[in-house]
Amino acid sequence: MGKAVWMLVLCCLSVASVQAEVVGREVNYQADGVTLKGYIAYDDAFKGRRPAVLVVHEWWGHNAYARHRADMLAKLGYTALAVDMYGDGKQAHHPDEAGKFAAMVNNNMPLARARFEAGMNLLRHEPTVDAGELAAIGYCFGGGVVLNMAREGEDLKGVASFHGMLSTNNPAQPGKIKARIISFSGEADPMISAGSVAAFKREMDNAGANYRVVTYPGAQHAFTNPEADELGKKFKLPLSYDVEADKDSWQQATVFLREVFSK
């Protein structure tokens, strides 16, 4: 399907959203002998192929929040896959456990790439997906993952990181990044300092990346997740939901996705 036609379809889907229905289903897929448990969502109002977006979960693991974001993308006219980066659908119930799960992936780039690419391959074979039109978004841990996949040169149209870690031990090499990048961070987030934002900008400039960085004054870590306040209090972590930053970052991300898929 030509990009101009697809953009017209997106507009029509937006108008007809009240009649559309999001179809979601659980999926099992494999990477290096490990079963990954994901969730695919799409809008059944449109029967043809469309762009697709991978959703990478927070450090808590593949959960209802990641699936909710996949459903939101489906309502926009995309096919979305909420991936499983930990394997077997594992979820963390304490920060110590979450940190161990996240470190297992972050400290093993071959494993991270294999699990991410398994999700890409699954999407490419979906009957609702235009295999050449893939993007990815991620939250917290997942935001760092999608940025690393961009650094690795994965064949993505774009990646959007929401309060994802910006630092890396393997900076992007000039000319390697294929994806357009947008990053959203809170200026009151102690996990993502102003220094790390500045370093990320220098890295992207040196790599020749097409990128944009958006920061929100007063916003803390996990500002897009309505459960952040409760989790922050429970575990004494600097987490806080910010409704305005959540709304604005999602609006900007939807525009970003339309732009990267229209090129």
DASUL-V840263 format. One record per residue. N is the residue number from 1. RES is the residue in one letter. PHI is phi in radians with two decimals (* if undefined). BURIAL is + if it has 9 or more other ideal C-beta (glycine too) atoms within 8 Angstrom, else -. Layout:
BEGIN
n: <N,N>
res: <RES,RES>
phi: <PHI,PHI>
burial: <BURIAL,BURIAL>
END
This chain:
BEGIN
n: <1,2,3,4,5,6,7,8,9,10,11,12,13,14,15,16,17,18,19,20,21,22,23,24,25,26,27,28,29,30,31,32,33,34,35,36,37,38,39,40,41,42,43,44,45,46,47,48,49,50,51,52,53,54,55,56,57,58,59,60,61,62,63,64,65,66,67,68,69,70,71,72,73,74,75,76,77,78,79,80,81,82,83,84,85,86,87,88,89,90,91,92,93,94,95,96,97,98,99,100,101,102,103,104,105,106,107,108,109,110,111,112,113,114,115,116,117,118,119,120,121,122,123,124,125,126,127,128,129,130,131,132,133,134,135,136,137,138,139,140,141,142,143,144,145,146,147,148,149,150,151,152,153,154,155,156,157,158,159,160,161,162,163,164,165,166,167,168,169,170,171,172,173,174,175,176,177,178,179,180,181,182,183,184,185,186,187,188,189,190,191,192,193,194,195,196,197,198,199,200,201,202,203,204,205,206,207,208,209,210,211,212,213,214,215,216,217,218,219,220,221,222,223,224,225,226,227,228,229,230,231,232,233,234,235,236,237,238,239,240,241,242,243,244,245,246,247,248,249,250,251,252,253,254,255,256,257,258,259,260,261,262,263>
res: <M,G,K,A,V,W,M,L,V,L,C,C,L,S,V,A,S,V,Q,A,E,V,V,G,R,E,V,N,Y,Q,A,D,G,V,T,L,K,G,Y,I,A,Y,D,D,A,F,K,G,R,R,P,A,V,L,V,V,H,E,W,W,G,H,N,A,Y,A,R,H,R,A,D,M,L,A,K,L,G,Y,T,A,L,A,V,D,M,Y,G,D,G,K,Q,A,H,H,P,D,E,A,G,K,F,A,A,M,V,N,N,N,M,P,L,A,R,A,R,F,E,A,G,M,N,L,L,R,H,E,P,T,V,D,A,G,E,L,A,A,I,G,Y,C,F,G,G,G,V,V,L,N,M,A,R,E,G,E,D,L,K,G,V,A,S,F,H,G,M,L,S,T,N,N,P,A,Q,P,G,K,I,K,A,R,I,I,S,F,S,G,E,A,D,P,M,I,S,A,G,S,V,A,A,F,K,R,E,M,D,N,A,G,A,N,Y,R,V,V,T,Y,P,G,A,Q,H,A,F,T,N,P,E,A,D,E,L,G,K,K,F,K,L,P,L,S,Y,D,V,E,A,D,K,D,S,W,Q,Q,A,T,V,F,L,R,E,V,F,S,K>
phi: <*,-1.16,-1.14,-1.11,-1.13,-1.09,-1.10,-1.14,-1.09,-1.02,-1.10,-1.12,-1.13,-1.10,-1.17,-1.67,-1.05,-1.17,-1.69,-1.45,-2.38,-1.37,-1.80,-2.18,-2.59,-1.37,-2.36,-1.91,-2.51,-2.15,-2.58,0.92,1.44,-1.77,-1.42,-1.89,-2.03,-2.01,-2.56,-1.89,-2.35,-2.71,-1.70,-1.41,-1.23,-2.05,-1.68,-1.53,-1.49,-2.54,-1.07,-2.32,-2.32,-1.49,-2.02,-1.82,-1.21,-1.22,-1.21,-1.28,1.81,-1.15,-2.48,-1.11,-1.14,-1.09,-1.17,-1.06,-1.14,-1.09,-1.10,-1.10,-1.17,-1.07,-1.14,-1.45,1.85,-1.71,-1.63,-2.16,-2.11,-1.42,-1.49,-2.16,-1.58,-1.67,1.58,1.04,1.17,-1.05,-2.19,-1.65,-2.08,-2.62,-0.98,-1.07,-1.18,-1.07,-1.09,-1.17,-1.09,-1.15,-1.11,-1.00,-1.44,-1.12,-1.61,-2.42,-1.07,-1.01,-1.17,-1.05,-1.12,-1.08,-1.27,-1.18,-1.16,-1.09,-1.17,-1.06,-1.14,-1.06,-1.10,-1.05,-1.70,-1.30,-1.14,-1.60,-1.96,-1.42,-1.07,-1.58,-2.16,-2.12,-2.42,-2.57,-2.24,-2.67,-2.12,0.92,-0.87,-1.16,-1.11,-1.13,-1.07,-1.17,-1.15,-1.16,-1.16,-1.14,-1.03,-1.35,1.48,-1.05,-1.43,-2.14,-1.28,-2.90,-2.35,-2.16,-1.92,-1.87,0.72,-1.62,-1.11,-1.73,-1.35,-2.71,-1.60,-2.27,-1.06,-1.11,-1.57,-0.94,1.44,-1.47,-1.31,-1.68,-1.44,-1.29,-2.27,-2.35,-2.22,-2.06,-2.39,-1.65,-1.27,-1.77,-1.56,-1.20,-1.44,-2.26,-1.31,-1.05,-1.13,-1.23,-1.14,-1.10,-1.13,-1.11,-1.07,-1.10,-1.07,-1.15,-1.09,-1.13,-1.44,1.26,-1.38,-1.63,-2.51,-2.56,-2.00,-2.07,-2.15,-2.10,-1.02,1.46,-1.42,-1.78,-1.17,1.13,-1.13,-1.59,-1.77,-1.03,-1.53,-1.08,-1.05,-1.12,-1.14,-1.09,-1.18,-1.11,-1.94,0.95,-2.03,-1.37,-1.97,-2.80,-1.37,-2.28,-1.07,-1.22,-1.16,-1.08,-1.10,-1.17,-1.14,-1.19,-1.07,-1.16,-1.16,-1.16,-1.13,-1.00,-1.13,-1.03,-1.17,-1.22,-1.49,-1.66,-1.33>
burial: <+,-,+,-,-,+,+,-,+,+,-,-,+,+,-,+,+,-,-,+,-,+,+,+,-,-,+,-,+,+,+,-,-,+,-,+,+,+,+,+,+,+,+,+,+,+,-,-,-,+,+,+,+,+,+,+,+,+,+,+,+,+,+,-,+,+,+,-,+,+,+,+,+,+,+,+,+,+,+,+,+,+,+,+,+,+,+,+,+,+,+,+,-,-,-,-,+,+,+,+,+,+,-,+,+,+,-,-,-,-,+,+,+,+,+,+,+,+,+,+,+,+,+,+,-,+,-,+,+,+,-,-,+,+,+,+,+,+,+,+,+,+,+,+,+,+,+,+,+,+,+,+,-,+,-,+,+,+,+,+,+,+,+,+,+,+,-,+,-,-,-,+,-,-,-,+,+,-,+,+,+,+,+,+,+,+,+,-,+,-,-,+,-,-,-,+,+,-,+,+,+,-,+,+,-,+,+,-,+,-,+,-,+,+,+,+,-,-,+,+,+,+,+,+,+,-,-,+,+,-,+,+,-,-,-,-,-,+,+,+,+,+,-,-,+,+,-,+,+,+,-,+,+,+,-,+,+,+,+,+,+,-,->
END
